[in-house]
Amino acid sequence: MAATYGYKDDAGVFNPIDKDYSLDPRFTSLSKEDQDIINKQQLQGQYGGMGEAALSDFQKLLGRLETSKIRQQQAKDISARPNIYAQGLAQMMQNF
């Protein structure tokens, strides 16, 4: 199996890490910060997690969609007002 995750060393050479990366001596020799980055990459790869940028984009789009739906509902309510007034007037006329 080809590894898709890894790190670049000081010379800029990409060093792949196997699936069982926690036992790899190259992984254990990394700093805690680099290990955290690789762990995050592994979790995202395994569970299809969104990156922070993708999540913020999704939240922005969701906010825009909610705002649009609210505006559509308000426009629908405003366009229905004349019908409500006309129905009320028609019922008042029937009572005479």
N, CA, C and O atoms as a GROMACS GRO file, in nm:
protein
  384
    1MET      N    1   0.083  -0.119   0.000
    1MET     CA    2   0.000   0.000   0.000
    1MET      C    3   0.087   0.125   0.000
    1MET      O    4   0.182   0.135   0.078
    2ALA      N    5   0.057   0.217  -0.085
    2ALA     CA    6   0.134   0.340  -0.090
    2ALA      C    7   0.084   0.436   0.017
    2ALA      O    8  -0.036   0.456   0.033
    3ALA      N    9   0.177   0.495   0.088
    3ALA     CA   10   0.140   0.592   0.191
    3ALA      C   11   0.110   0.725   0.124
    3ALA      O   12   0.180   0.766   0.031
    4THR      N   13   0.008   0.792   0.172
    4THR     CA   14  -0.027   0.923   0.116
    4THR      C   15   0.001   1.035   0.215
    4THR      O   16  -0.012   1.152   0.181
    5TYR      N   17   0.040   1.000   0.335
    5TYR     CA   18   0.067   1.100   0.438
    5TYR      C   19   0.214   1.095   0.474
    5TYR      O   20   0.278   0.991   0.465
    6GLY      N   21   0.266   1.207   0.515
    6GLY     CA   22   0.404   1.211   0.554
    6GLY      C   23   0.445   1.352   0.590
    6GLY      O   24   0.363   1.436   0.625
    7TYR      N   25   0.574   1.375   0.581
    7TYR     CA   26   0.627   1.505   0.617
    7TYR      C   27   0.747   1.534   0.529
    7TYR      O   28   0.808   1.443   0.472
    8LYS      N   29   0.780   1.662   0.519
    8LYS     CA   30   0.900   1.701   0.446
    8LYS      C   31   1.010   1.730   0.547
    8LYS      O   32   0.988   1.799   0.646
    9ASP      N   33   1.128   1.676   0.521
    9ASP     CA   34   1.239   1.701   0.611
    9ASP      C   35   1.302   1.837   0.578
    9ASP      O   36   1.252   1.909   0.492
   10ASP      N   37   1.411   1.870   0.645
   10ASP     CA   38   1.476   2.000   0.627
   10ASP      C   39   1.524   2.021   0.484
   10ASP      O   40   1.533   2.135   0.438
   11ALA      N   41   1.556   1.913   0.415
   11ALA     CA   42   1.603   1.924   0.277
   11ALA      C   43   1.487   1.933   0.178
   11ALA      O   44   1.510   1.947   0.058
   12GLY      N   45   1.363   1.925   0.227
   12GLY     CA   46   1.247   1.934   0.140
   12GLY      C   47   1.206   1.802   0.079
   12GLY      O   48   1.123   1.798  -0.011
   13VAL      N   49   1.265   1.692   0.128
   13VAL     CA   50   1.232   1.560   0.076
   13VAL      C   51   1.109   1.507   0.148
   13VAL      O   52   1.103   1.508   0.271
   14PHE      N   53   1.012   1.461   0.070
   14PHE     CA   54   0.889   1.406   0.129
   14PHE      C   55   0.917   1.267   0.184
   14PHE      O   56   0.971   1.181   0.113
   15ASN      N   57   0.882   1.245   0.309
   15ASN     CA   58   0.901   1.117   0.376
   15ASN      C   59   0.765   1.057   0.406
   15ASN      O   60   0.696   1.102   0.498
   16PRO      N   61   0.724   0.955   0.330
   16PRO     CA   62   0.593   0.896   0.353
   16PRO      C   63   0.588   0.819   0.485
   16PRO      O   64   0.690   0.769   0.534
   17ILE      N   65   0.469   0.810   0.540
   17ILE     CA   66   0.448   0.736   0.664
   17ILE      C   67   0.347   0.626   0.635
   17ILE      O   68   0.242   0.651   0.576
   18ASP      N   69   0.380   0.504   0.678
   18ASP     CA   70   0.292   0.389   0.656
   18ASP      C   71   0.162   0.404   0.733
   18ASP      O   72   0.148   0.491   0.818
   19LYS      N   73   0.065   0.315   0.700
   19LYS     CA   74  -0.065   0.318   0.769
   19LYS      C   75  -0.048   0.304   0.920
   19LYS      O   76  -0.114   0.374   0.996
   20ASP      N   77   0.039   0.215   0.962
   20ASP     CA   78   0.062   0.200   1.106
   20ASP      C   79   0.174   0.296   1.145
   20ASP      O   80   0.282   0.257   1.191
   21TYR      N   81   0.145   0.422   1.126
   21TYR     CA   82   0.246   0.526   1.138
   21TYR      C   83   0.294   0.547   1.281
   21TYR      O   84   0.406   0.595   1.302
   22SER      N   85   0.213   0.511   1.381
   22SER     CA   86   0.254   0.538   1.519
   22SER      C   87   0.375   0.456   1.561
   22SER      O   88   0.444   0.493   1.656
   23LEU      N   89   0.402   0.345   1.493
   23LEU     CA   90   0.518   0.262   1.524
   23LEU      C   91   0.639   0.298   1.440
   23LEU      O   92   0.748   0.247   1.465
   24ASP      N   93   0.620   0.382   1.342
   24ASP     CA   94   0.728   0.419   1.252
   24ASP      C   95   0.830   0.505   1.328
   24ASP      O   96   0.793   0.604   1.390
   25PRO      N   97   0.958   0.467   1.323
   25PRO     CA   98   1.059   0.546   1.397
   25PRO      C   99   1.069   0.690   1.347
   25PRO      O  100   1.107   0.779   1.423
   26ARG      N  101   1.036   0.712   1.220
   26ARG     CA  102   1.039   0.849   1.169
   26ARG      C  103   0.930   0.933   1.236
   26ARG      O  104   0.949   1.052   1.261
   27PHE      N  105   0.816   0.869   1.264
   27PHE     CA  106   0.706   0.940   1.329
   27PHE      C  107   0.742   0.972   1.474
   27PHE      O  108   0.721   1.085   1.520
   28THR      N  109   0.796   0.875   1.545
   28THR     CA  110   0.826   0.896   1.687
   28THR      C  111   0.940   0.997   1.705
   28THR      O  112   0.954   1.056   1.812
   29SER      N  113   1.022   1.017   1.601
   29SER     CA  114   1.131   1.114   1.613
   29SER      C  115   1.085   1.257   1.584
   29SER      O  116   1.161   1.352   1.602
   30LEU      N  117   0.961   1.272   1.539
   30LEU     CA  118   0.909   1.406   1.508
   30LEU      C  119   0.872   1.481   1.635
   30LEU      O  120   0.855   1.421   1.742
   31SER      N  121   0.862   1.611   1.623
   31SER     CA  122   0.818   1.693   1.736
   31SER      C  123   0.670   1.666   1.763
   31SER      O  124   0.599   1.613   1.677
   32LYS      N  125   0.625   1.702   1.880
   32LYS     CA  126   0.485   1.682   1.919
   32LYS      C  127   0.392   1.755   1.823
   32LYS      O  128   0.286   1.704   1.787
   33GLU      N  129   0.431   1.874   1.782
   33GLU     CA  130   0.349   1.954   1.691
   33GLU      C  131   0.333   1.883   1.556
   33GLU      O  132   0.223   1.876   1.501
   34ASP      N  133   0.444   1.830   1.503
   34ASP     CA  134   0.438   1.758   1.376
   34ASP      C  135   0.357   1.630   1.389
   34ASP      O  136   0.283   1.592   1.298
   35GLN      N  137   0.370   1.562   1.503
   35GLN     CA  138   0.291   1.440   1.526
   35GLN      C  139   0.142   1.473   1.528
   35GLN      O  140   0.060   1.398   1.476
   36ASP      N  141   0.107   1.586   1.589
   36ASP     CA  142  -0.033   1.627   1.594
   36ASP      C  143  -0.087   1.655   1.454
   36ASP      O  144  -0.201   1.621   1.423
   37ILE      N  145  -0.005   1.718   1.370
   37ILE     CA  146  -0.047   1.747   1.233
   37ILE      C  147  -0.074   1.618   1.157
   37ILE      O  148  -0.175   1.606   1.088
   38ILE      N  149   0.016   1.522   1.171
   38ILE     CA  150  -0.001   1.394   1.101
   38ILE      C  151  -0.121   1.317   1.156
   38ILE      O  152  -0.195   1.256   1.079
   39ASN      N  153  -0.140   1.320   1.287
   39ASN     CA  154  -0.258   1.254   1.345
   39ASN      C  155  -0.386   1.314   1.290
   39ASN      O  156  -0.482   1.242   1.260
   40LYS      N  157  -0.388   1.446   1.277
   40LYS     CA  158  -0.506   1.514   1.223
   40LYS      C  159  -0.530   1.472   1.078
   40LYS      O  160  -0.644   1.446   1.038
   41GLN      N  161  -0.422   1.465   0.999
   41GLN     CA  162  -0.435   1.421   0.860
   41GLN      C  163  -0.489   1.279   0.853
   41GLN      O  164  -0.574   1.249   0.768
   42GLN      N  165  -0.441   1.192   0.939
   42GLN     CA  166  -0.485   1.053   0.939
   42GLN      C  167  -0.634   1.044   0.973
   42GLN      O  168  -0.709   0.971   0.908
   43LEU      N  169  -0.677   1.117   1.075
   43LEU     CA  170  -0.818   1.114   1.113
   43LEU      C  171  -0.907   1.167   1.001
   43LEU      O  172  -1.014   1.111   0.974
   44GLN      N  173  -0.863   1.274   0.937
   44GLN     CA  174  -0.943   1.329   0.827
   44GLN      C  175  -0.950   1.231   0.712
   44GLN      O  176  -1.054   1.219   0.647
   45GLY      N  177  -0.841   1.162   0.686
   45GLY     CA  178  -0.841   1.064   0.578
   45GLY      C  179  -0.928   0.944   0.608
   45GLY      O  180  -0.995   0.892   0.519
   46GLN      N  181  -0.927   0.900   0.733
   46GLN     CA  182  -1.005   0.782   0.771
   46GLN      C  183  -1.154   0.811   0.781
   46GLN      O  184  -1.236   0.730   0.740
   47TYR      N  185  -1.187   0.925   0.836
   47TYR     CA  186  -1.328   0.954   0.866
   47TYR      C  187  -1.388   1.061   0.778
   47TYR      O  188  -1.501   1.104   0.801
   48GLY      N  189  -1.315   1.106   0.677
   48GLY     CA  190  -1.370   1.204   0.584
   48GLY      C  191  -1.400   1.337   0.648
   48GLY      O  192  -1.494   1.405   0.606
   49GLY      N  193  -1.324   1.375   0.748
   49GLY     CA  194  -1.350   1.501   0.817
   49GLY      C  195  -1.321   1.621   0.730
   49GLY      O  196  -1.239   1.615   0.638
   50MET      N  197  -1.389   1.730   0.760
   50MET     CA  198  -1.365   1.854   0.688
   50MET      C  199  -1.248   1.927   0.752
   50MET      O  200  -1.230   1.924   0.874
   51GLY      N  201  -1.172   1.992   0.671
   51GLY     CA  202  -1.070   2.079   0.724
   51GLY      C  203  -1.136   2.205   0.778
   51GLY      O  204  -1.254   2.230   0.755
   52GLU      N  205  -1.058   2.284   0.850
   52GLU     CA  206  -1.115   2.405   0.909
   52GLU      C  207  -1.164   2.502   0.803
   52GLU      O  208  -1.269   2.565   0.819
   53ALA      N  209  -1.089   2.514   0.693
   53ALA     CA  210  -1.130   2.605   0.586
   53ALA      C  211  -1.260   2.559   0.522
   53ALA      O  212  -1.349   2.640   0.497
   54ALA      N  213  -1.272   2.429   0.495
   54ALA     CA  214  -1.394   2.377   0.434
   54ALA      C  215  -1.513   2.394   0.528
   54ALA      O  216  -1.624   2.423   0.483
   55LEU      N  217  -1.490   2.376   0.657
   55LEU     CA  218  -1.598   2.391   0.754
   55LEU      C  219  -1.644   2.536   0.762
   55LEU      O  220  -1.764   2.562   0.769
   56SER      N  221  -1.551   2.629   0.761
   56SER     CA  222  -1.592   2.770   0.767
   56SER      C  223  -1.665   2.810   0.639
   56SER      O  224  -1.761   2.888   0.645
   57ASP      N  225  -1.621   2.759   0.523
   57ASP     CA  226  -1.692   2.786   0.398
   57ASP      C  227  -1.833   2.730   0.404
   57ASP      O  228  -1.928   2.796   0.361
   58PHE      N  229  -1.847   2.610   0.456
   58PHE     CA  230  -1.979   2.547   0.469
   58PHE      C  231  -2.069   2.629   0.560
   58PHE      O  232  -2.186   2.650   0.530
   59GLN      N  233  -2.014   2.676   0.672
   59GLN     CA  234  -2.094   2.756   0.765
   59GLN      C  235  -2.138   2.888   0.701
   59GLN      O  236  -2.250   2.934   0.724
   60LYS      N  237  -2.050   2.950   0.621
   60LYS     CA  238  -2.087   3.074   0.551
   60LYS      C  239  -2.201   3.047   0.453
   60LYS      O  240  -2.299   3.122   0.447
   61LEU      N  241  -2.186   2.939   0.376
   61LEU     CA  242  -2.290   2.906   0.278
   61LEU      C  243  -2.422   2.873   0.346
   61LEU      O  244  -2.529   2.911   0.298
   62LEU      N  245  -2.416   2.802   0.458
   62LEU     CA  246  -2.536   2.769   0.533
   62LEU      C  247  -2.604   2.896   0.585
   62LEU      O  248  -2.726   2.907   0.581
   63GLY      N  249  -2.524   2.990   0.633
   63GLY     CA  250  -2.579   3.117   0.680
   63GLY      C  251  -2.647   3.194   0.568
   63GLY      O  252  -2.754   3.252   0.587
   64ARG      N  253  -2.585   3.193   0.450
   64ARG     CA  254  -2.646   3.262   0.335
   64ARG      C  255  -2.776   3.194   0.294
   64ARG      O  256  -2.873   3.261   0.259
   65LEU      N  257  -2.778   3.062   0.298
   65LEU     CA  258  -2.899   2.988   0.262
   65LEU      C  259  -3.012   3.020   0.361
   65LEU      O  260  -3.126   3.043   0.320
   66GLU      N  261  -2.980   3.020   0.490
   66GLU     CA  262  -3.082   3.051   0.591
   66GLU      C  263  -3.136   3.192   0.572
   66GLU      O  264  -3.257   3.214   0.581
   67THR      N  265  -3.047   3.287   0.544
   67THR     CA  266  -3.090   3.426   0.521
   67THR      C  267  -3.180   3.434   0.398
   67THR      O  268  -3.281   3.504   0.399
   68SER      N  269  -3.143   3.363   0.294
   68SER     CA  270  -3.223   3.362   0.172
   68SER      C  271  -3.362   3.304   0.197
   68SER      O  272  -3.461   3.358   0.149
   69LYS      N  273  -3.367   3.195   0.273
   69LYS     CA  274  -3.497   3.133   0.304
   69LYS      C  275  -3.584   3.227   0.387
   69LYS      O  276  -3.705   3.234   0.366
   70ILE      N  277  -3.523   3.299   0.479
   70ILE     CA  278  -3.599   3.395   0.561
   70ILE      C  279  -3.656   3.505   0.472
   70ILE      O  280  -3.772   3.543   0.485
   71ARG      N  281  -3.573   3.557   0.380
   71ARG     CA  282  -3.620   3.662   0.288
   71ARG      C  283  -3.732   3.610   0.199
   71ARG      O  284  -3.829   3.682   0.174
   72GLN      N  285  -3.720   3.487   0.151
   72GLN     CA  286  -3.824   3.430   0.067
   72GLN      C  287  -3.956   3.419   0.144
   72GLN      O  288  -4.062   3.449   0.090
   73GLN      N  289  -3.949   3.375   0.269
   73GLN     CA  290  -4.069   3.362   0.351
   73GLN      C  291  -4.132   3.499   0.377
   73GLN      O  292  -4.254   3.513   0.374
   74GLN      N  293  -4.048   3.600   0.404
   74GLN     CA  294  -4.100   3.735   0.426
   74GLN      C  295  -4.167   3.788   0.300
   74GLN      O  296  -4.273   3.850   0.308
   75ALA      N  297  -4.107   3.764   0.184
   75ALA     CA  298  -4.167   3.810   0.058
   75ALA      C  299  -4.300   3.738   0.034
   75ALA      O  300  -4.396   3.799  -0.014
   76LYS      N  301  -4.306   3.611   0.065
   76LYS     CA  302  -4.430   3.534   0.049
   76LYS      C  303  -4.539   3.589   0.142
   76LYS      O  304  -4.655   3.602   0.101
   77ASP      N  305  -4.501   3.620   0.267
   77ASP     CA  306  -4.598   3.675   0.362
   77ASP      C  307  -4.649   3.811   0.316
   77ASP      O  308  -4.768   3.840   0.327
   78ILE      N  309  -4.559   3.895   0.264
   78ILE     CA  310  -4.599   4.028   0.217
   78ILE      C  311  -4.692   4.017   0.097
   78ILE      O  312  -4.789   4.092   0.087
   79SER      N  313  -4.664   3.924   0.006
   79SER     CA  314  -4.749   3.910  -0.112
   79SER      C  315  -4.885   3.850  -0.077
   79SER      O  316  -4.981   3.867  -0.152
   80ALA      N  317  -4.894   3.781   0.037
   80ALA     CA  318  -5.022   3.721   0.077
   80ALA      C  319  -5.111   3.820   0.151
   80ALA      O  320  -5.230   3.795   0.165
   81ARG      N  321  -5.056   3.932   0.197
   81ARG     CA  322  -5.137   4.028   0.275
   81ARG      C  323  -5.260   4.081   0.200
   81ARG      O  324  -5.368   4.085   0.259
   82PRO      N  325  -5.248   4.122   0.075
   82PRO     CA  326  -5.368   4.172   0.006
   82PRO      C  327  -5.480   4.068   0.000
   82PRO      O  328  -5.597   4.102   0.011
   83ASN      N  329  -5.442   3.941  -0.016
   83ASN     CA  330  -5.544   3.836  -0.019
   83ASN      C  331  -5.614   3.824   0.117
   83ASN      O  332  -5.735   3.803   0.123
   84ILE      N  333  -5.538   3.836   0.224
   84ILE     CA  334  -5.596   3.828   0.358
   84ILE      C  335  -5.692   3.945   0.379
   84ILE      O  336  -5.802   3.926   0.431
   85TYR      N  337  -5.651   4.066   0.339
   85TYR     CA  338  -5.737   4.183   0.353
   85TYR      C  339  -5.864   4.167   0.269
   85TYR      O  340  -5.973   4.200   0.315
   86ALA      N  341  -5.849   4.117   0.149
   86ALA     CA  342  -5.965   4.100   0.060
   86ALA      C  343  -6.061   3.996   0.118
   86ALA      O  344  -6.182   4.015   0.111
   87GLN      N  345  -6.009   3.888   0.174
   87GLN     CA  346  -6.096   3.786   0.233
   87GLN      C  347  -6.170   3.842   0.354
   87GLN      O  348  -6.288   3.815   0.374
   88GLY      N  349  -6.099   3.921   0.434
   88GLY     CA  350  -6.164   3.982   0.550
   88GLY      C  351  -6.273   4.078   0.508
   88GLY      O  352  -6.380   4.080   0.569
   89LEU      N  353  -6.248   4.157   0.408
   89LEU     CA  354  -6.348   4.251   0.357
   89LEU      C  355  -6.468   4.177   0.299
   89LEU      O  356  -6.582   4.219   0.320
   90ALA      N  357  -6.443   4.068   0.226
   90ALA     CA  358  -6.553   3.990   0.168
   90ALA      C  359  -6.639   3.929   0.279
   90ALA      O  360  -6.762   3.926   0.265
   91GLN      N  361  -6.581   3.883   0.384
   91GLN     CA  362  -6.660   3.826   0.495
   91GLN      C  363  -6.740   3.934   0.566
   91GLN      O  364  -6.853   3.911   0.609
   92MET      N  365  -6.681   4.054   0.578
   92MET     CA  366  -6.756   4.162   0.640
   92MET      C  367  -6.878   4.199   0.556
   92MET      O  368  -6.984   4.228   0.610
   93MET      N  369  -6.862   4.198   0.425
   93MET     CA  370  -6.972   4.232   0.335
   93MET      C  371  -7.080   4.125   0.342
   93MET      O  372  -7.198   4.157   0.330
   94GLN      N  373  -7.043   3.999   0.361
   94GLN     CA  374  -7.142   3.891   0.371
   94GLN      C  375  -7.226   3.906   0.497
   94GLN      O  376  -7.342   3.866   0.499
   95ASN      N  377  -7.170   3.964   0.600
   95ASN     CA  378  -7.243   3.979   0.726
   95ASN      C  379  -7.351   4.086   0.719
   95ASN      O  380  -7.439   4.089   0.805
   96PHE      N  381  -7.347   4.174   0.619
   96PHE     CA  382  -7.451   4.276   0.607
   96PHE      C  383  -7.574   4.220   0.551
   96PHE      O  384  -7.672   4.292   0.534
   0.00000   0.00000   0.00000
